Amino acid sequence: MIVHPDIENYIHSLTSLPDPVLEEMAREGEARNFPIIGPAVGRLLVTLIQFGHVHTVLECGSGFGYSALWMALALSENARITCIETDEKNIERAKYYFEKAGQSHKVSFICGNALEVVPTLKQTYDLIVNDIDKEGYPLILPRLVERLRTGGMLVTDNVLRQGKVTGPASDPATAAVQEYNRLLAEADNLWNSFIPLRDGVGLSVKLRKKDKG
């Protein structure tokens, strides 16, 4: 994380969870040492959904569904989220939590590698969340942009990699994130913001190519 734990705790103290199931999921993440986005980023996702009138969401790298549940709780009853995850056990845990939170009707799960699954998808999405294995970031970017509607937003987790992106890459994952960020910045149809929240969140709005100044 690039944000001091005291700041994280302070932000958390000012907000509440929209459903107690999220606290249960956070405890599982801690017990498994499984990284989750945390409540601050969860609330950011909710804000984006509520402000942007989002109806279709694609999440790549869903884990056991923590961030997806945040989004599902914010979506309208007729909205839908599609989650791609490589681990069948994580999908089963996610289904359990979605059922417990009464949100199963909003979600569908695909077990597979997002790099292979995304090119097979036909529709476009209002919001896409990218949290796959970091070494796949540069490869998946053009596929995600293709599936994002004009005016839609791509949200990317871990774009600052504990601050490692500021210097020469010491590992393949950091090098991949640096390349991904460069590709975002150079894309003529994306408007990007890099938010130093938790481990860094990238927000990229898809523009018509002529709209970028």
Number of C-alpha atoms within 10 A of each C-alpha: 15 15 14 10 11 9 11 16 12 10 13 15 9 7 11 11 13 15 12 11 17 21 15 12 19 18 13 13 17 11 9 9 9 12 11 19 18 18 24 15 19 19 21 15 20 20 13 17 22 15 9 14 13 21 17 20 26 26 25 26 22 27 26 26 27 25 24 24 27 23 25 25 17 18 22 14 12 9 16 20 23 18 23 24 24 17 16 15 13 16 22 14 15 24 19 15 21 23 12 12 16 12 16 16 14 20 19 14 18 17 15 16 16 25 18 11 15 18 13 9 10 8 10 18 25 21 27 25 23 22 22 22 13 20 17 16 22 19 14 19 17 14 17 22 21 15 20 22 19 18 17 23 28 27 22 22 22 22 28 24 20 16 16 17 19 11 10 10 14 10 10 11 17 24 19 21 23 23 17 22 21 12 15 21 15 12 16 16 19 25 20 19 14 15 14 17 21 23 18 21 21 22 21 23 20 24 18 12 12 8 11 12 6
